[in-house]
């Protein structure tokens, strides 16, 4: 059985629908509700919150703004 890293999976998914918010999290933008808090977190439609790494904040903001168009 071969295993893939999260980075490998990220390469297989469309950038327009998925983004990496943290070294441990790859998320579907369709289910994100908002960015909030300090430190920054993403809030999902179901109420779950996940942290956004400092180095990925700008990337997440750009991905969310593209989704809104």
Secondary structure, 3 states (H helix, E strand, C coil): CCCCCHHHHHHHCCCCCEEEEECCEEEEHHHEEEEECCCCEEEECCCCEEECCHHHHHHHHHHHHHHHC
